[in-house]
Amino acid sequence: MSKKKITYFYPHPSTFILRDIEILSAYYHVIPYEFVVKVKWKTPFEFIKQFFFLLFKLGQTDLFICHFAGYSSFLPALFGKTFGKPCFIIVAGNDGSKFTDFNYGNYTKKLLGYCTGKSLQLATHILPVHESLVYQDYDYYEGGMPAQGYAHFYPKAKKVPFTPIYYGYDIDFFKPITTVERKKNSFITIGNLNDKYAFKRKGFDMVIELAKLRPELSFTLVGWDGIKQINVPTNVKLFRFMPLNEVVNVFSEHEYYFQLSIMEGFPNALAEAMSCGCIPIGSNVSGIPFIIGETGYILNKRDVTLLSNLVDEALIDTKREKLSLLARKRIVDNFTYEDRKKMFVKIISKV
C-alpha cells in the first residue's frame, strides 16, 4: 500500500520543523514547502507562488500540515476547506500571542492576525504544542494581561477541534556528559542575544540584572554574534552561537538553566537542558511550568527581586542532585521523538 502524501508548509526551516518532517517521513510521503517571510515586500509574490503550487499539486496530496498559523497557512487552510483536503495547523508560539509593547505575536499586526485567525477557523484540526496556546489566563508580565491564546484573540476559531502534541527530543543525544564536571552555583540560558525583541521576551535582561545583584554567582549567556555590544557584569560570560554537540557540553557544565520568557509555546532549549541534567528555573508562562513539573522552580512574576529569592531557594535545596536526575527523567518519560511520532500518527489516522 502506498504511503499517504502530506504537504508540509512552514515559514522558515527551524530545527524543530525539519525534525517534524523527518518524524513524519517514517510513515508518510512528505512534501516540504517553505513560504518565505523574511523579506516583507516579497510576501505578495509568496502568496501567488503558493497559490499556483496548491492549484497544480492539489491532486497529489492527501492532507496539509502547517507549522505555525499565519501567512503560510492561510491558502492551505482555504484550499483544504474548499476542496475537502484535511488541514492540520500546529500552533507553536507567536500564533497564539500578542505583546504590543515589544511587537511580538501575530495579532499585533492586523493582516497577519487575520490570516492567523482565519487559518485556524478554516482548519480541520489544530495541533498546539501546548494547550495554553489555545487559551491561558496571563499575569506574569503586565504587557500581556489578562489572557493569551488564539481563542482569546480570534474567538471564531474556538469551535475547531484541537489536540496538543508536545515537541519531542533526542534523549540519546541530549544527555549529561559524565566526564564534564558540573560547576556549583552556575546558571545558563541560551537564545538569540542579538534580537532586541527576543532579548526581552526570553528574559536575558532579567539574567543580567540578577547577575548585578548576585556577584558571587556565575552566569552564562549563549547565542551572541561576537559583535553586538552587550553590557554585562564580570560574573557573566557571553558565548557565541555554537554547534549542538558543544551546547550539550556547556549544559553539562552548569547546574541550573533559566527559561525566564515573557511568552513561549513549548521551549526546546529548556527541555534539552533538562535532558542534560540542568535544574530548571522558569517563568509561569505557557508550557514552561508543564515541562518543569516537580523538577525545578517557577517564577510567578517578572521581578528581579522575586527571581533572586527564588535562586536562594534553589541554592539551599538539599535535593539539588536528585532534581538534576529528575529533570532528565521528566523529559525521557514524557517528551521524546517517539512520543510525538505516535501522536501524529494517531491524529492523522483518525482523519
C-alpha positions in Angstrom: 0.0 0.0 0.0 1.4 3.4 -1.0 2.2 6.0 1.6 -0.2 8.8 2.2 1.1 12.1 0.9 1.4 15.1 3.2 2.3 18.6 2.1 4.0 20.3 5.0 4.0 24.1 4.9 6.3 26.3 7.1 7.7 29.9 7.2 11.3 29.0 8.0 13.4 25.8 8.2 13.9 25.7 12.0 15.4 22.7 13.6 12.1 21.6 15.2 10.4 21.9 11.8 13.0 19.8 10.0 12.7 17.3 12.8 8.9 17.0 12.3 9.4 16.4 8.6 11.9 13.6 9.5 9.5 12.1 12.0 6.5 12.1 9.6 8.6 10.8 6.7 8.9 7.4 8.5 5.2 6.9 7.8 4.2 9.3 5.1 5.5 10.7 1.9 6.2 14.3 2.9 6.4 17.2 0.5 8.0 20.3 2.3 7.0 23.8 1.2 8.7 26.9 2.6 6.7 30.1 2.5 9.5 32.7 2.8 8.6 35.5 5.2 11.9 37.1 5.9 11.6 39.8 3.2 8.3 41.6 3.7 7.9 43.1 0.3 8.1 39.7 -1.3 5.1 38.4 0.7 2.5 39.0 -2.1 4.7 37.1 -4.5 4.9 34.2 -2.0 1.1 34.1 -1.9 1.0 34.0 -5.7 3.7 31.3 -5.8 1.9 29.2 -3.1 -1.5 29.6 -4.9 -0.3 28.0 -8.1 1.6 25.3 -6.2 -1.6 24.4 -4.4 -3.6 24.6 -7.7 -1.3 22.2 -9.6 -0.4 19.9 -6.7 -3.8 19.6 -5.1 -4.5 16.1 -6.6 -1.1 14.9 -5.5 -1.6 15.3 -1.7 -3.9 13.7 0.8 -3.6 16.3 3.5 -1.9 19.5 4.6 0.1 20.3 7.7 1.1 23.8 8.5 3.7 24.5 11.2 2.6 27.9 12.6 -0.6 29.7 11.6 -0.1 32.9 9.6 0.6 33.9 6.1 2.0 30.5 5.2 -1.1 28.6 6.4 -3.9 30.9 5.0 -4.1 29.4 1.5 -3.6 25.8 2.5 -6.4 26.1 5.0 -8.6 27.8 2.4 -7.9 25.2 -0.2 -8.4 22.5 2.3 -11.8 23.8 3.3 -12.8 24.4 -0.3 -11.7 21.1 -1.8 -12.2 18.7 1.1 -8.5 18.2 2.0 -7.8 17.8 5.7 -5.6 20.7 7.0 -3.8 20.5 10.4 -2.2 23.6 11.8 0.5 23.4 14.5 0.2 26.4 16.8 3.7 27.0 18.4 4.0 30.4 20.0 3.7 33.7 18.1 0.4 32.5 16.5 -1.2 32.4 20.0 0.3 35.6 21.4 0.0 39.4 21.4 2.5 41.8 23.1 2.3 45.2 21.6 5.0 46.9 23.7 7.8 44.8 22.1 6.0 43.8 18.9 5.7 40.1 19.5 2.8 37.9 18.3 0.9 37.6 15.1 -2.1 39.5 16.5 0.0 42.7 16.9 -0.4 43.1 13.1 -3.9 43.5 11.5 -3.4 41.5 8.3 -1.1 38.8 9.8 -3.6 38.5 12.8 -6.5 38.0 10.3 -4.6 35.4 8.3 -3.6 33.6 11.5 -7.1 33.5 13.0 -8.9 32.7 9.7 -6.5 29.9 9.0 -7.3 28.4 12.4 -11.0 28.8 11.8 -10.8 27.0 8.5 -8.5 24.2 9.7 -9.7 20.6 10.1 -7.8 20.1 13.4 -5.5 22.3 15.4 -2.3 20.8 17.0 -1.0 23.3 19.6 2.4 22.3 21.0 0.8 23.0 24.4 -2.8 23.6 25.4 -2.1 27.0 26.9 -1.7 28.4 23.3 -5.4 27.9 22.9 -6.2 30.0 25.9 -4.5 30.9 29.2 -5.1 33.4 31.9 -2.0 35.5 31.9 -0.4 37.7 34.7 3.3 37.1 34.5 4.0 40.3 32.6 1.7 43.3 32.6 2.1 43.8 28.9 0.3 40.5 28.2 -2.6 40.7 30.7 -5.2 39.4 31.1 -5.1 36.5 28.6 -3.2 34.9 25.8 -4.0 32.2 23.2 -5.6 32.1 19.8 -9.1 31.5 21.2 -8.8 34.8 23.1 -7.6 36.8 20.1 -9.8 35.1 17.4 -12.9 33.6 19.1 -14.2 32.2 15.8 -11.5 29.5 15.9 -12.8 28.2 19.3 -15.1 25.6 17.7 -12.3 23.9 15.7 -11.2 20.6 17.5 -7.7 20.7 18.9 -5.2 18.1 20.3 -2.0 19.1 21.9 1.1 17.4 20.5 4.2 18.2 22.6 7.6 18.6 21.0 9.9 15.6 21.3 13.7 15.4 21.9 16.6 13.1 21.1 17.3 11.9 24.6 20.3 9.8 23.4 22.0 13.0 22.1 20.9 15.4 24.8 22.3 13.7 27.9 24.8 14.7 30.6 28.5 14.2 29.6 29.8 12.2 32.6 33.4 13.3 32.0 32.4 17.0 32.4 32.3 18.5 35.9 29.2 20.4 36.8 30.1 23.7 38.4 28.2 24.5 41.6 26.0 27.6 41.7 26.3 28.1 37.9 23.4 29.3 35.7 23.0 29.2 32.0 20.5 30.3 29.3 20.6 30.1 25.5 18.9 32.0 22.7 19.3 34.8 20.1 21.1 37.6 22.1 21.3 39.8 19.0 17.5 40.2 18.5 16.4 43.2 20.6 12.8 41.8 20.9 13.9 38.3 21.8 16.4 39.8 24.3 13.5 41.0 26.5 11.0 38.2 25.6 13.4 35.5 26.5 14.3 37.2 29.8 18.0 37.7 29.1 17.8 41.2 30.6 16.5 39.6 33.8 19.5 37.4 34.0 21.9 40.3 33.6 20.0 42.3 36.3 20.2 39.3 38.6 23.9 39.0 37.9 24.5 42.6 39.1 22.6 41.8 42.3 24.4 38.5 42.9 28.2 38.9 42.1 29.0 35.7 44.0 27.2 33.6 41.4 28.3 32.8 37.8 26.1 33.2 34.7 26.4 32.1 31.1 24.5 33.5 28.1 24.9 31.6 24.8 23.8 33.0 21.4 25.9 36.1 20.8 27.3 37.1 17.4 30.6 38.4 19.0 29.9 41.9 17.6 26.9 43.4 19.2 27.7 45.4 22.4 26.0 43.8 25.4 26.9 45.3 28.7 27.3 42.6 31.3 29.0 42.4 34.8 32.2 40.4 35.2 30.3 37.3 36.5 28.5 36.9 33.2 30.2 35.0 30.3 29.0 35.6 26.8 29.3 32.8 24.2 28.7 32.8 20.5 26.3 30.5 18.8 27.7 27.0 18.9 27.1 23.6 17.4 24.7 21.3 19.2 27.5 19.0 20.5 29.1 22.0 22.2 25.7 23.0 23.6 25.4 19.6 25.2 28.9 20.1 26.7 28.1 23.5 28.1 24.8 22.3 29.5 26.7 19.5 31.3 29.0 22.1 32.9 26.1 24.1 34.5 23.9 23.3 37.4 20.8 25.5 36.6 19.0 26.5 33.4 17.0 29.7 33.1 13.8 30.0 31.0 12.5 33.4 32.0 10.5 34.1 28.9 7.6 36.5 28.8 6.0 34.2 26.2 6.8 30.8 24.8 5.0 27.9 23.4 7.0 24.8 24.3 10.6 25.9 24.6 13.0 23.4 23.1 16.2 24.7 24.9 14.6 24.2 28.3 13.7 20.6 27.6 17.2 20.0 26.0 18.9 21.5 29.1 16.8 19.4 31.4 17.6 16.3 29.4 21.3 17.2 30.0 20.7 17.3 33.8 20.3 21.1 34.3 17.8 22.0 37.1 15.2 24.3 35.5 14.1 27.8 36.8 11.3 29.1 34.6 8.6 31.7 34.3 5.0 30.9 34.9 4.2 31.1 31.2 2.5 28.7 28.7 4.2 25.3 28.6 7.1 26.2 30.9 5.6 25.0 34.2 4.3 21.9 32.5 7.7 20.9 31.2 9.4 21.6 34.5 6.8 19.7 36.6 8.2 19.0 40.1 11.8 19.1 39.0 12.6 22.8 39.4 11.4 26.3 40.3 8.7 28.6 38.9 8.9 32.5 38.9 5.3 33.8 39.1 6.0 37.4 38.3 8.6 39.2 36.1 10.5 40.8 39.0 14.3 40.5 39.6 13.9 40.6 43.4 11.5 37.7 43.3 13.9 35.9 41.0 16.8 36.5 43.4 14.7 35.0 46.2 13.8 32.0 44.0 17.5 31.5 43.3 18.2 31.5 47.1 15.5 28.8 47.5 17.2 26.7 44.8 20.7 27.1 46.3 19.7 25.9 49.8 17.7 23.0 48.5 19.2 19.8 49.8 17.7 17.8 46.9 19.8 19.5 44.2 21.5 16.4 42.9 18.2 14.5 42.9 16.5 17.3 41.0 19.1 17.1 38.3 18.3 13.4 37.8 14.6 14.1 37.9 14.8 16.8 35.3 16.3 14.4 32.8 13.8 11.7 33.8 10.9 14.2 33.2 12.0 14.6 29.5 12.9 10.9 29.0 9.5 9.8 30.3 7.3 12.3 28.5 8.8 14.2 25.6 10.7 12.0 23.1 10.7 11.8 19.3 8.7 8.6 19.7 6.0 10.2 21.8 5.5 13.0 19.2 5.5 10.5 16.3 2.8 8.3 17.9 0.6 11.3 18.5 1.0 12.5 14.9 0.1 9.1 13.5 -2.9 8.7 15.9 -4.4 12.1 15.0 -3.8 11.8 11.2 -5.1 8.2 11.0 -8.4 9.3 12.5 -8.9 11.7 9.6 
